Amino acid sequence: MKIDLRFTENNFYCKVLIDLGEVKTNKFEFLLNDNLEIHKTKCNNIDVNFKVVEKINPLFRSTCKKMVIESENDINKIELEYSGTVAIFGDDEGVGITEQIKVLSFYTSWYPQELSHQDILNEEIIIHDCENFFVVKGVYDKENKVWKYGNQGFDPYNIIAYRKDVLKIVSNEYFNVFYIDESIAQSANELKEAYTHILNFYQKELFPEININVMDIACLSPALNDYGAYKRKDLLVTSVLGEDQFNILWFLGHELAHEWCKEADVFCWEDWLNEGTAEWAWILYALKYQKDMFINKIEPKLKESINIGGVKTADGSRPQDVHIRSAVILYKVYLKYGEEIVKQIIQQFVKLEIATTNNLLIAIENNISKDVALFLKDIL
Ligand SMILES: [Zn+2]
C-alpha cells in the first residue's frame, strides 16, 4: 500500500494506492474509520462507486465502515482519496490531529484494513508539506521536502509528528523521549537511571540476553490525557511517562518486558500470557529491588482484585481487563509457591517455540512440577 498524506491543522488528507497484481476479482472489500469522508474511488484509473455494507467495531479499534468496491472488469489497482480526523485510541480517546502533534495508528483505522485481497506494494507513506514537523522514525527527504516512512522493518502506520518549535527530547544510549508537555521533563530524566537498572535485571537475571535497540518513546500529552500506551518494535507511544516514580517504573518495566513477552496471540484470551508475564517481570524486579513499592503499591492492587476471575472466555475472545486478570493469576501462583516459581514460569514462557497456554502448561509440568501446572490450569 502506498499512501500520500497531508496534514492540515485539524484534519488529514490521504491518497492511497493498492495494487492486487495478477489477482482476478471484481469485488474488493476493506475497513476504514467511519469518521472519514471518501472523495474518490478509482479502479484501474476509472472512477467507480463504493458501497458501505455495514458498520463494525473491530477488536481494539475505532468504529469502521466496511466498504465494497465492485466493477464489471477485473480490479487490479485501487485508488482512494479521503479526509477527516481521528481520535488517538478508539472513537473518542484523545485528539489525533492537533496543531502541535499529529498521531495516527492501527487503533484508529486511518488506512484501509482487513483487505479482501492481498496488496503487493511495499508499505510506504509519504508525508507532504510537513517540513515544520519532526516525524518519529521518519526520514526527511530534503530534495523533495517530504517525510518518508515505512520500508524499514517496522509497522509503518504509527505516525507521530511533532511541530519542531515545541518538540523537546531527552536521550541517552538506550532511548529518546519525545514530548512537548513540560511536566514530562522531570520524569524523562528519572527514566534515565531506572531504565538502565531494569534492563540490567531483565538481561542478566530474568531473560536470555538479547540486543535491545534504541527505543523511541513518544509522549502524546496534552493531545492524550488518559493514561494509555502501546509498543511497536522500537517505538513506545504513551500519554505521559507516569506521574511518580512508581508509575514510571511500572510503565517502563511492563513495556520493556514485552521485548521478550510478546509471542502469544494478542487477539484472543491467550494474550494473558504476554500481559501476565510482562507485568510479573517488573513485579519480580520490584520484589527484589523495590520491596517497599511491592508492599505498599503493587500488592494492595492485586489483593483488591483477587476475586476478579480467570482469563479463559467461552468464545475464546480476549477479556477487556486481561492485564489485571492475568496479573492476579500469577499472584495466586506467587502466594502458593513463591517468587522463584513465578520467575521459572516466565522463563518457560519465553522459551516456548509456539507460545500457547497448553504448551506452557506442558513445559511447566516437564521442567517445574506437575503440581504447579495443575494449579495454574485450574485458575485460568
Ligand atoms: Zn502489555
Residues whose N, C-alpha, C, O or C-beta is under 5 A from the ligand:
A	BS01	ZN	E275 A278
